[in-house]
């Protein structure tokens, strides 16, 4: 991360920050149905039509993610690959 921050200008780093947040938002939108089924509806706050909100959020995130350039895609994919390797290397 320090290398990316040092090599890129402010605009490039701002775009990478926005793209990575969109990926996290998309993951959270995917998690809503899974977590909803695990909790059996016993959540403290019940959002009406959770799957509609989750679907719209996922669609919105994916549409915005398609607007990123190749450089941003490779940086995000590389960072995700390094994080995955780190996660797999650590003992459970």
C-alpha positions as CSV (number, residue, x, y, z in Angstrom):
1,X,0.0,0.0,0.0
2,X,2.9,2.4,0.8
3,X,4.3,1.7,-2.7
4,X,1.0,2.5,-4.4
5,X,0.6,5.6,-2.4
6,X,4.1,6.8,-3.1
7,X,4.0,6.0,-6.8
8,X,0.6,7.5,-7.6
9,X,-0.7,11.0,-7.6
10,X,-3.6,12.2,-5.5
11,X,-6.2,11.6,-8.2
12,X,-5.0,8.0,-8.8
13,X,-5.0,7.2,-5.1
14,X,-8.5,8.8,-4.7
15,X,-9.8,6.6,-7.5
16,X,-8.3,3.5,-6.0
17,X,-9.8,4.3,-2.6
18,X,-13.2,4.8,-4.2
19,X,-13.0,1.5,-6.1
20,X,-11.9,-0.5,-3.1
21,X,-14.8,0.9,-1.1
22,X,-17.2,-0.1,-3.8
23,X,-15.9,-3.6,-3.7
24,X,-16.4,-3.7,0.1
25,X,-20.0,-2.3,-0.4
26,X,-20.7,-5.0,-3.0
27,X,-19.5,-7.7,-0.6
28,X,-21.7,-6.3,2.2
29,X,-24.7,-6.3,-0.1
30,X,-24.0,-10.0,-0.9
31,X,-23.7,-10.7,2.8
32,X,-27.2,-9.4,3.7
33,X,-29.1,-12.5,2.5
34,X,-26.6,-14.9,4.0
35,X,-26.6,-13.2,7.4
36,X,-30.4,-12.8,7.3
37,X,-30.8,-16.6,6.9
38,X,-28.4,-17.3,9.7
39,X,-30.1,-15.1,12.2
40,X,-33.6,-16.5,11.5
41,X,-35.1,-13.0,11.6
42,X,-34.0,-12.3,15.2
43,X,-32.1,-9.1,14.3
44,X,-32.6,-6.0,16.4
45,X,-33.3,-3.9,13.4
46,X,-35.4,-5.4,10.6
47,X,-35.2,-3.6,7.3
48,X,-38.3,-4.0,5.2
49,X,-37.6,-5.8,1.9
50,X,-33.9,-6.6,2.7
51,X,-33.3,-8.5,-0.5
52,X,-34.6,-5.6,-2.7
53,X,-32.2,-3.2,-1.0
54,X,-29.4,-5.7,-1.2
55,X,-30.0,-6.3,-4.9
56,X,-30.1,-2.6,-5.7
57,X,-27.0,-1.9,-3.7
58,X,-25.2,-4.8,-5.5
59,X,-26.3,-3.7,-8.9
60,X,-25.3,-0.1,-8.2
61,X,-21.9,-1.2,-7.0
62,X,-21.3,-3.4,-10.0
63,X,-22.3,-0.7,-12.5
64,X,-19.9,1.7,-10.9
65,X,-17.1,-0.9,-10.7
66,X,-17.4,-1.5,-14.5
67,X,-16.4,2.1,-15.0
68,X,-12.9,1.6,-13.5
69,X,-9.9,1.4,-15.8
70,X,-7.5,-1.5,-16.3
71,X,-4.8,-0.1,-14.1
72,X,-7.2,0.2,-11.1
73,X,-8.5,-3.3,-11.8
74,X,-5.0,-4.8,-11.7
75,X,-4.0,-2.9,-8.5
76,X,-7.2,-4.0,-6.7
77,X,-6.9,-7.6,-8.0
78,X,-3.2,-7.7,-7.0
79,X,-4.0,-6.4,-3.5
80,X,-6.8,-8.9,-3.1
81,X,-4.5,-11.7,-4.2
82,X,-1.9,-10.7,-1.7
83,X,-4.5,-10.5,1.0
84,X,-5.8,-14.0,0.1
85,X,-2.3,-15.5,0.2
86,X,-1.7,-13.8,3.5
87,X,-5.0,-15.2,4.9
88,X,-4.2,-18.7,3.6
89,X,-0.7,-18.7,5.0
90,X,-1.7,-17.8,8.5
91,X,-2.7,-20.6,10.9
92,X,-6.3,-20.8,11.8
